[in-house]
């Protein structure tokens, strides 16, 4: 108890002050304290004091050049016998109480001896990475392709010609073969045809016939045009959704079917019409189940 | 033959883009007397400083010319640099090729030519510069704070707690200032007197603070570190040592309740003998000699009632005005503001109806220590108002009155909305006519949003006129957000006036040798980096005497000013710049013209020798005496005629 009280009323004070932050506020506090005869430790996390003010060009309302009015204070702070600069450092721990603080400061490695460096700038001039921004090495999209994929894509590209104008036919061919446009193949096309990847992506997302996601073996396109709509295509769609357990734009888990809707297939007389791959089928809601079974059976027969 | 070094600074691109620094350096190296000439990107940096220091040693220089920015900027820096290098600091000449050349001209060729001429003349002067030694003066460690509002109180407490003796001078009978008149403060809605009174008590009881209330500064002599200030103590007619603050005299005064009370902004009445206000420090009565029957007519019934009533026999009509001299090392001025006199703004009808009041008057109405004990009553009929309309920016941001913003009007009106809702309930209509709501401070915008929920009708516009309709007031307001004209009938108008300097600010500025800015407030030495300093060394400013500001900023500035003053007071000795006037005793005829023209009272005519002398501590080196002297006996050190003519010869 008596010990506690003693520490609270301790009168042995240190005549020194820690200022945390070397912006204009910290600089002014440090200078005033130092001029009043106190020892000041000015801690700054950046390698130099100054803060934001030196980043400004001019200050309102007088249009004084910010650096010009700050620089004398920076110099005075650096030169003041009562101020010790502790730059490139962070506060770690504070112990004690008013009048008797013990502050632990983490000085980061500057890798330059501050007492020896005279700021000549020769190390900056001679630094090997100076003015050489670290560019990422160019990535070869070829490396991302499997051997057989590479053969297929190369064949397609030679068919249509290795030039930017061949982009769409090449993409169509790839889309037909893979049923979608794999990302690594698109990157390879961009590299081979010398088109920016962003532009390839731009085209791939513009046309609805291209897909960036893997698609089923068969694509079901349900016509939602006016004539089909009137003749019950929404109910056909609902039935298909129920049987395949997917929404339009999705692919079944077994990879067999991809469901899509289209606005008109130009076969209004057959409506409600569903196109499976390139075959047109008039389908009524009650016949959806049979229709789907028929397609799977055909597959099995072929197999 | 002197050995001069010329150092040309690029100032980044500030100089280099419009002046050919390389050509300049080469040119300077050929000048007579120049032994070395160099340039560098930032001469003021440590690298630049080392470059100069090394050159001084290497080439054994005894004079340095730095061609850079204005000497106001870096003369101090470079003087230190040449001193470190071993050259007398007054053998440094700064040539300003930034403000005078690169910034002023667009033609690179011509700017470079001009810079060459300036360097030529700089070198010509450097060849004749004399080494000077700065002298020292002793510093009086006591401080004076003028004005005991919140700024003065804070500054005094800071200095006193640092161990300096402080004289706190207040014109009014009590300390406290404007803040003591307020009810609550924004945005925290702290009760103003609850947070101020402890500080006032601390001032009263602090062993290091000597309080002089009801006193004014009447004269000042001396300079930084050694000021002698004359204080005029007005007679209070009450013996402070005897008065217990019982206020029996105030109750007994025959004029009780007949004189408008200054503290209540005239909303309440007092007697000739009165207590300033309940929380006054010192809590002592005083007698107003302008109204007291005994003091004005020599007769107050058979015997003055106050003297009869006072059991302590503290009333003393024999008291006379006295003047005392106080010696201090530094002075902080915190004389505060006045609200703009709204009487002269006829369109707002302040003079025409008692129901048009100002914010400070409303503040006294809301305050529980005010004339209505905190009840909001209309001055004309003492009824509760059903509708209250605030008019913001009265005289503010107005070319015909004051161009500036009062910085507190918006927030104080919003605060009043809250307080009025609290006191008058939901069914009172509150209208606010504003220009912009400027809620720039910490927590202010949040406060504004909170008040928007208190059902105030916000009109963006300034009413052209307040019409007194007798029982109510009428205001036409064109709301610029809806483009509609509204006619408001209202019971009470509250004007939020601009803050202006005290009426005697100009006289006070002259007395203290201060400068005023265009708006009449005291001018700081630099708006950004020396906001508490003035152009007079050792005199600092804090609070609203420097410009309108809220309590937060005022307190910060006061603490800052105290800290600035402590920089001087903590030193035992100060160095005096030797660049001042001197007298060639052999030539001086003792005509005394220099004594007359000196604005700093630094010139004395020695009665015995009949020769003029210079007080080095007071001389600011302005040069007035040099021009006035008919016999060339007045010399400005290192600005001698020979030096200047040599400069001109080389320019031509």
Boltz contact constraints between the chains, C-beta under 6 A:
constraints:
  - contact:
      token1: [A, 32]
      token2: [B, 563]
      max_distance: 6.0
  - contact:
      token1: [A, 32]
      token2: [B, 567]
      max_distance: 6.0
  - contact:
      token1: [A, 35]
      token2: [B, 567]
      max_distance: 6.0
  - contact:
      token1: [A, 36]
      token2: [B, 566]
      max_distance: 6.0
  - contact:
      token1: [A, 36]
      token2: [B, 567]
      max_distance: 6.0
  - contact:
      token1: [A, 36]
      token2: [B, 570]
      max_distance: 6.0
  - contact:
      token1: [A, 37]
      token2: [B, 570]
      max_distance: 6.0
  - contact:
      token1: [A, 59]
      token2: [B, 528]
      max_distance: 6.0
  - contact:
      token1: [A, 62]
      token2: [B, 527]
      max_distance: 6.0
  - contact:
      token1: [A, 68]
      token2: [B, 73]
      max_distance: 6.0
  - contact:
      token1: [A, 69]
      token2: [B, 529]
      max_distance: 6.0
  - contact:
      token1: [A, 71]
      token2: [B, 44]
      max_distance: 6.0
  - contact:
      token1: [A, 72]
      token2: [B, 77]
      max_distance: 6.0
  - contact:
      token1: [A, 75]
      token2: [B, 77]
      max_distance: 6.0
  - contact:
      token1: [A, 119]
      token2: [B, 46]
      max_distance: 6.0
  - contact:
      token1: [A, 119]
      token2: [B, 47]
      max_distance: 6.0
